[in-house]
């Protein structure tokens, strides 16, 4: 029968099924089970549930299961570090060991059941944490940490063991960090640093060391979450929690694999709503990187293009290196929102300024020319033969006296200037010392961002170590590239936050009439014929050509007269994926005899190839426009994704496409078009008219609605080509491929 079971499944029943069934836990929103208003049309949560991790990071009482003070045992060093950490955070520590009376002089309990009080956190120093989970539940422990390895990072058998552990943790009602984690959460943080802090999340503990070491440069860190294999607590949980903490100015992440794409986006959305920047190194850009990451953490890395697009969509700043992670997170944590977006490069060398300006401009930083009055003001202290348009070259000598500070102040008072960058390629005392001090003094008295690039490879100079690093107002870098990356991220982040509207707030909660119309068309596990695929598009308001499905040559001739010559004829059948390659498309037919011959030829080819047809389509011929492709595919991490790009044969040749993860707004749909290398085609080239971009955006939004409502039903949807006609004339889906799940 035609999709009998599938066709009767309503969106509401699917939403109820998502809430109630399966091994996965029911969605939780704001600390309560999700109801229908918290879920989209496919039953996925619309809001992140931020776990209360206060008692994890600042417990009142801690149990160390497997504690030891025997010399030479690995657990002994860990126990010693945990005792010191508990003392720093003011927690009472209780060693647990079945055969010891005391550990490091602290009375030891034989089991969790014998603890003198209920504890907030249990640290499990055991090879297999699974047998302990039931005891933790009985003792009503809130949080646990499992260091043990040998789980998903080792392969299928380990992944199965981890799944059992995760299920036991859910059943116990506690939250678990790990397994395969480390002691980073219990590090000693400096408490003598002021200002907004960086919170650090890493899946590989060693990769967080450079960020942690920034405390020695005066950058404050407040938390470190080493998530390990993420059997329970994951990166998204910590992003949600950290974005709520008032002392945190930025979140820095090293991510090898995301546990769940939707959870990550909801957490990123929470941070974006609160204006908290999230900076991430996400490995897996290459096949080799993705394979290595999977072997280390046992999680999906996801298609990197989708990961990249999803991060941009929710304002997550993706960087490539740990040095970029340090510098970008530090700048975003400490710098206030820009008063203006203009960037001025100021140097004591024309060559240095020109070099930096070239790199900054290529990276997209706005370097406006200073106004004529401002240039005249600067020439009071800078010789006339030097350029002060932007970059500003002072020639060196004014830096050594009172003029140096006057120049800096004059630049910073320009209303078009939001950022001043001064590259100092090498120490040249006393000139560089005076310049550094003037920049620090000026930064203390302005609300604009002052950046310095200290290019000396030595790094022991007093101007760098004491003057620049001693300032909490000046952002100091060691390389041009890191400075440019951080400043660009700073401007992009505040621009993004100022205009951010959460797409989850506007995501559809109830199915559209189109959804119910399409249920009878679905064929689970099968590909639809072109005729059925176009019916699906038409149900969602996407325009298709005038066409008729016929089953005889005579009917084809009648259809051609109704459609209007010239016509296109195409074989229509569920088994056909690439009609052109098989010769199953005939274009430009202008007479009844051509139509009859084409019908016979198409059916003969299909018969010879063993292809079953539901008929032959006689279609209106649409010629004038730009061919695009719009489609839906399934990503392993994020689910349905929407793609738009240049269509026809160009989609395979150029691979020029942009992707978004639903839900998204019209601004994101237009942003997709702006990312295309071939976007100039939409504006008209070589005398051609601009096309109907508004109609193209509308198709993208309608396809997104299909992805949201039919995401459980469609494995792949491909509109190619979508002919986008000249402005005001719309867009027409000339062909469509739909594969049902």
N, C-alpha and C positions, 0 to 999 in steps of 0.2 A: 504494500500500500504506500501511497505518497506521504512519506514522513509522518505516519500516523501518530506515534508517540511524541515525536519531536514537535509536531505541529500543535499539540495541545498544551505545551509547556508555556505558561505565562511568565512574564517578568516577575510578578509578585511571588509566584511559587518558587522561582529560582532564588529570589532574595531570601525567602523563608528557608529554603534548603541551605543556602550559604550560612545562615545564622545557626541552624540547628544541627547540621549533619557532619559526618566525617570525623577523622581523627584530629583535625586541626581545631584549635580552640575557637569558640565563638568570638567575633569581634567585640572589643571593649572600647568604649568611647567615654572620656571624662570619668573613668572609674566605675562605669556601669555597663551592663550588656547593651550592645547596640540595638536600636530599634530602627524601623524602616526609614525614619527621617535622617538617620545617620549614614545611610547606604545609598549608593548610586543605583542605576537601573539594573546593573549586573550583580548587585549584592556586595560590592566592595566598599570598605569604609571610606568615608569622606573626611575624617578628622583623625589626627594622631592621638593616641593615648600616651601621655607622657608619664612614665613610671616615676614614683616618688623614690628617688635614690639617696635622699638625705641620710638615711640610716645605713646605707652602704658606705658612703664616703666618710660619714661622721657617726659611727656606731657608738652606743653607750656600753655595749658588751660584745666580746668576741670570743668564739670558741676555736681553738686550733686542734683539729682532729688529726692524730698522728704526730703530735708534738714530740720533740726529742731534744736532749741535751748531751747525747753521747757523741764524743769527739769523732770526727771523720764521717759522720752520717750526713747526707744531703739535707735531711729534714732539720738538722740542728741549726745550720746557718739560716734557713728560712724562719725557724722559730725565733731565733735571736732578732732577726730583722722585724718580725711582727710584734715582738714585745716592745721594741723601740718605737715602732709606729703607733701602737696602741697608747703608749705613754704620751706621745706628741698630741694625739687627737683626744686624749682624755677618756679612753675606753678601758673598761675592766677586761682583762684577758684571762681566759680559762683554758689551760691545756687539757686535752682529752687523750688518754692512752690507757689501754686495758691492763698494763703491767707496771705502770710507774706511779709512785706515790707523789712525786713532785717533778717539775721540770724547771730548771734554773731557779730553784727555790720557791716556785709558785705551786701551790697545791694542785694536784692533777686528778681529774675525774675519770673513772674507768669507762664511761660511755656518755653519750649525749643525754640520756635519760637521767643521769646522776648529776647534771649540772646544778649548781646552787641557785641559778636564776635563768629566766628565758633570755636568750641572746639574740642580738640583731643580725649578726654575721657569723657564719661558720667557714673557716678556711680548711679545705680538705687536703691533707698531705698523705693521700692514700693512692695506691696504684689503680684501683677501680672504684670510682665514686658511686657507682650505681647502687650497691648494697646499703650505702649510707643514707640515700635519699629518703627512704621510709622513716628512718630515725629522725631525720631533720623535720619531717612533717609532724611527727608525734611531738617533737620538742617545740613546735611552732616557730621555727627559725625563719626569719624573713628573707635573708640572702645567703648565698653560698658561693664559694670560689673553688673551682676544680683545676688544679695544675696538670693533672695527668694527661699524657699524650697517648697515641695509639688509636685515635678515633678517625673522623672523616678524612684527615690528612693522609691516612695510610691506604685508602682504597675502599672497595665495596664492603668488605667485612667490617672495617672500622666505621664506615658510614652507617651500617646497620646498628652497630653498638651505640653510636651517637644518637640515632633515632630512638632507641630504647631509653637512653638517658634523658632525652628531651621529653619523651612521653611521661616518664616517671616524675620529672620536675613539674610538668603541667599538672599532673594528678596530685602532687604534693602541695601545690599552691604557693610555692616559693619561687624566687628568681635566682638564676644561676649565671655566673660569669665563667666562661670557658666552655668545654675543657681546652687543654693545650694553651693555657694562658701563662702569665708570669707574675712577678712581684711589682710590676710598674705602678700599680694602683697604690702601693704602700711606700712609694718613694718619699724622701724628705724634700719638701718644697720650701723655698726661701720665704720667710714671712716679713722681710724688711723692705720689700718692694711695693711701690704704690701704683695706682692707676688701674685701668681695666686689665683683666688677665686673659691669657689664652688657656682654653681647655683642649686637651689633646686626646685623640682617639686613634689607636693603632691596632692593626691585626698582627703585625710583626713587631714585637717589642723593641728590637734593636733599631728599627727604622724611626722610632720616636726620639732616639737619643740626641740627635742634633737640635731638635726643638726644645727638649728638656734642658740642654746645655745653654740655651739663650738666657737663662736666669743669670749666668755669669756676665752677661752683657747688659743687665739691668731690665730685662723683659720679664714680667711677672707671669708665672704659670700657677694655676689653681687646682687642676684635676688632670689625672691621666687614667684613661680607660683602655686597658689592653684586652680587646674582646676575644682574641683567640678564635676558636672554631664557631663561636656564636650558636651553641646548641639552644640557648634561650635568649639571654640579653644580647642585643646586636647593636651595630653602629647607629641605627635609626633611634633606638631607645635613648642612647646617650646624647645624640643631637637634640632630641626633643627635650630632655632634661636640662642640658646645658643652656639651651636657648631661653630657659626660664630663670636662670640665675643672674641676679643683677650685677654681680662683680665680673661677669664674663663678657669680654669685648669681642672675641672671635673664637671660632672653633676650628682647630686644625686636625685633619684626618689623614691617615695613611690607610687606604682601603685596597685589599687584594681581591675580594669578591663580596658582592652584596647578597645577603641572605634572602631578602625579599624586596623587589623593586618598588612595589606599592608602599611598603612601610618606609622606605628611604625617601620617597617623594613626599609623603605626608609629613615626615620629620623635617625635610627641607622647607616645606610650606610653612610649618610652624615657625622655623627660624626666620623665614622671609617676612612673615607677618610682623615679627618683632624687630626686624631690622638687624638681626645678628648675622654677621658674615660667616659663611662656612667655606673653608679653603681645603681642597682635597687633592692628594696624589692618589690617583686610581690606576693601578697597574693593569695591564691587559690590552694595551694599544696594539700590540703585535700578537701574532699567533703564538710565538715563543713565550712572550710575557704572560699571555693568558694561560698557557699550559703549565708554566711554572707556578703561577699563582694558585691554580686549581690543585696542584699536588701538595701545596703548602697548607691550604686552609680547607680544601674539600668543598668549595662552593662554586657556584656558577659565576663566571666573570661577565657574561652577557655580551651581546654584540656591541662592540665598542662605540660604533656610531650612534647607537641608541642611548648608551650610557652617557656619552658626551652631550647629546641633544637634551636628554632628560635633566642633566645637571644645569645646563644653561637655562632651561625652561624655568627652573625654580631658583635660579640665582646662586647655585653652588659654583664656586670659583675653582676650576680645575687647573692645576699646575703640574709640571712634569717632574721636577726634582725636589729633593729634600731642602736644598738651599733656597729654592723659590718658595717652598712651603713656609720656611722660617721667616723670610723677609716679608712675604705678602701677609701672612697672619699677624705678624708684629705690627705692621703699618695699619692694617684694618682695625686691630684691637685698640690702638692708641690714638689714631687721628680722628678729629671731629669731621662732620660732614663738610664738604667744600662749599665755600661762599661763591665760587665761580669755577668754571671748568678750564679756563685758559692756563696753559703751562708755559712758564718762561725758563729758559736755560741761561744760566749766568756763569761765566768762567773768567779766569785770568789768562786764558789762551784762546785765540781765535780758532785754532785747529781742534782743540778739545771741544769747544762749543759747537762747531760745525759737525764734528763726528757724532756727538751725542744727539744733536738735533736731527740728523739724518736717521739715526736709529729710532728715535722717538716718533718721528713723523711716519716712518714705515710701519710702526706698531700701532698707529692710529691715535696717538696722543694729539690733542689740539694745541698747536703752537701758533697763536695769533700774533700778527705784527703789532707792536706797541704803537699807540697813537702818536701823531706828530707832536702834540704838546708834551707827551711823556718822553719822547726821544729828545726833545729840546731840553727838558729838565735834566735828563741823564748826561747830556753833553756839557752841563755845567762842571762836571767832575771827570768826565771821560773825554779824551781828545776827539776832535771832530772827524778825524780820518778813520776812526774805529766804528764798526757797525753796532748799533744799539736797537735794531728793529726786533730781533728775537731769532737767534740767541744774542745775548748781550755780552760783548767782549770789552773788558775794562783795560786791557793791555798790561795789567800786572801792577804797575806802580801805585794807582789809587788805593789798592788793598792795604798798603803799608801805613796809611795815615787815616785821618778823620774822614776822608772821602769814602772809604770802603763801606762804612755803616750807612752813610747818606744814600749810596747807590742801592743798597739792599732795601732800605726803608722806602725809597721811591718806587721800586718795583712792586713791593708788597702793598702799597697804597693804591695801585691801579685797580679799579673795580672789575676789570676783565680778567684779572689774574687770580687764580685760586691756588696754584702750586708753583713754588720756586724750587728749581733743581740746580744745585751747584756741583758739577763734577770736579773733584780735585785729583788729578791723575797721579800725583806723587807729592811727597813732602818737600817743601822748599822754604824751610824756616829762615827768617821769622815771618815771611809773607804768608805761608799757609797756616801758621799758628794764629796770626791776627785774623785771617779770613774765617777760620773755624770759630773763633770766639765771637766775631761780629755776627755770624749766622746764628749761633746759639742765643746771643743776647736779643737779636731781632725776633727769633722764634718765640721767645718768652713774652713778647709784647704784641704778638699778632694772633689772630684766629685763623690764619691761613697756614697751609702745609709747607714746611721747609724740609727739603731732602738734600742730603749730601752723599756723594759717592766718593769714598776714600779709597783711591786706587793703589796705594802702596802695598806691595806684597809682604811687607814686614809686619805691619800691624801692631808694633810696640810703641809707636810715637805717642807722645803726651797729647798732642792735638787730637789724635784719634781715641786713645784709651781713656783719657780723662775729660777732655773738653766735649767731644762729640758724644761718646757713649755715656758721659755723665749727665747728658740732657735728656729729659723725658719728652721734650717738645720736638727735637730734630730727629727725623728718620734717617738713619745712617746705613748705607749699603757699601758693599765691597766691589760690586761689578755694575757696569752700565745695564746689562741685560736684566738683572734682578730688580734694579730700581725701576726700569721701564715697565716690567711685568707687574710690579706691586702698585705703581701709580695708576696704570691702566685699570687694574682690578679695583682700586680704590674709587676711581671715578665711575666705573661701570656699576659697582655695587650700590653706590648712593643714588645713581640714576635709576637703577632697577627698583630699589626699595621705594623711592619717591612715587613711582607709578604702579607699584605692584598691587594687583587685585587677584586674590586667590581664585584659581579656576574651580576649586572644589566647592566654593560657595554657590557657583552658578551651574554646577553639574546637574543634569536631569535626574530626578528621583523617581519619576513615573514614566512608563513607556509611552511613546508617541503612537498615534493611530497607524503610522506607517509600520511600526513593529508588528502589530497584529495582522496587517495585510500580508506580510511577507512570510508568515509561518508555514503556509501551505506550499511555498516554493522550495523550502529547505529539503535537502536530500542528505541525511547524515552519512559522512564518509565518502561522498561523491562530489564530482564536479558538475556544475550546472551548465546547460547549453547556453549559447550566447543569447538566445531568445529569452530564456528564463532569467539569466543574469540581468538583462536589460529591464525585464519586468520588475526585478528587485530595485534597480536604480530608479525607475519611474515611480515606484511606490514611495521613495524617499525624496521625490521632487527633483531628481536630476534629469535633465533634458536628454532625450535620445532622438535619433533621426526618425522621420516618418518611415515606417517599414511595415511589411506584412510577412507572415510565415506561410509558405505555400507548400503543397505536396504534389503538384503537377505542373507541367510546362504551360498548360493553358491558364492555370491559376496564376502562374508567374507573370504572364503577359497582361492579365487583367490587373494584377497588383502594380505592375510598372506604370500602367496608365493612371492609376489612382495616386501613386506616389509622385509621379512626374519624372520624365526623362531629363538628364541622364540618371541611370541608377547603378547601384552596386549590388551584386548578388553574392551571397556567402552561404556555405553549408553550415547548418546549425545542428550540433549534436553534443552530448555530454562528454564524449571521449576526445573532443578536438581541443587541443591547447594552442597550436600554432598553425592556423589555417593557411597563411600565405606560403609557408614552406612546402605544404602539401598540394598547392595549386587549387585550394578550395575557396578562392576569392576572385571575383571578376569585377573589374571597375570600368566606368565610362561607357556603359551599354546605352545605346541611343535608339534602338529599334526593336520591334517585336521579334524579328528573326534572331537577332543577337541574344535576346532574353531566352528564347526557346533553346537555342544552341547551348547557352551557358547553363541552363537548367540540366540538360542531358549530360553535359560534360562534368558538372559538379557531382551529380548522382553516380555517374560511372566511376569517377575517381574514388568516391566514398565506398562504393561496392568493391572496387579492386583492393582498396586498403583495408577492407573489413571493418569500416567505421559505420556504426549505426547512427542514422540521422533522425531528428524529429521534424525535419523539413528544410527548406531553403529560404533564407531571408532575402527579400527584395527591398532594398533600402534607398532612401534619399541620398544623393551624393553631395557631401559637404566638403568644399575644397579650400576656401580662403580663410586662413587663420594660422595659429601656432599650435603644434602638437605638443601636448603635455601628458604626463602620467600622474594619476592619483590612485593610491592604493592603501590597503590594510594588510599588515602581516602580524604574526604573533612572535613576540620576543619572549624568551624563556623567563626573563626576570620581570618585565614590565607588562606583559600581556599584549593586548592589541595596540599597535602603533600605526600612525598615519604618515604616509610618505607622499611628497609631491616633487616632480622633477620634469626635465625635458623628456618628451615622449617619442613615440615612433621607434625607429631604430636607434635614435640617439641615447635612449635610456640604457642600452647595453653597451654602446660605444663609449660614451662620455661618463656614464655613471654620475650624472650631475643631479643630485637629489638632496632634499632636506627632510628630516623626520621629526615628529613630535609624539609625545605620549598623551593620549586623552586622559582627563579633559583639558582643553585649552580654549582660549578666547580668540576672537577675530584678530586681535593684535598679533598673537602668535602665528596665526595662519599667514598674515601678511609678512611677518618676520621670516617665515620659511621661504617665501619668494625672494626676499632680499638676500638670502644666503646662496642662491643659485649662481653659479658662474655665468650661466647663459641668460641671466635676468634681462639683459639688454634686448633680447628678442621680444620681450613683452612690451617694450617701450617703442618698438618699431625701428627697423634697420633698413638701410638702403632704400629709403623712400616709402617703406611699408608703413601702414597705419598702426598706432598703438592698439593693443588688444584689450579686451574687456576684463581687466584685472579683478574688478568687483565680482563678476560672474565666476571667475576662477576661485576666488576666496570663498564664495558661497558654496561651490561644489566641495571644497575642502571641508567646510564646516558641516555639510550634509553627510559627507563620508565619515567624518568624526562621529556624528550621531549614530550612524550605522555601526561603527566600531564599538561604541558604548553599549548599544542595545543588542547587537548581534555578535558581540565578541566571543560568546561561548559557542556560537553556531558556525562562525566563518573562520576557516583556517587561513584563507587568502582571498583578497579581492584586488583586482587589477583593472583599472579603467585606462586603457591604452589603445589608441590615442584618445585623449580628451581634446577635441578641437576647440581652442579658445578663439572666438571670432573677434573682428574689430570692435572697438569700444562701443558699448551700447547694444550689441547684438547677441551677447550671451556666450554660452559654451555648450558643446554637444558631445556626449559620450558616444564615440563611433564604434567602440568595441569594449567588451567587458569579460573578464574571467572571474568566476567565483568558485572556490573549492570549500565545501562544507566540512565541518569537523565531525 
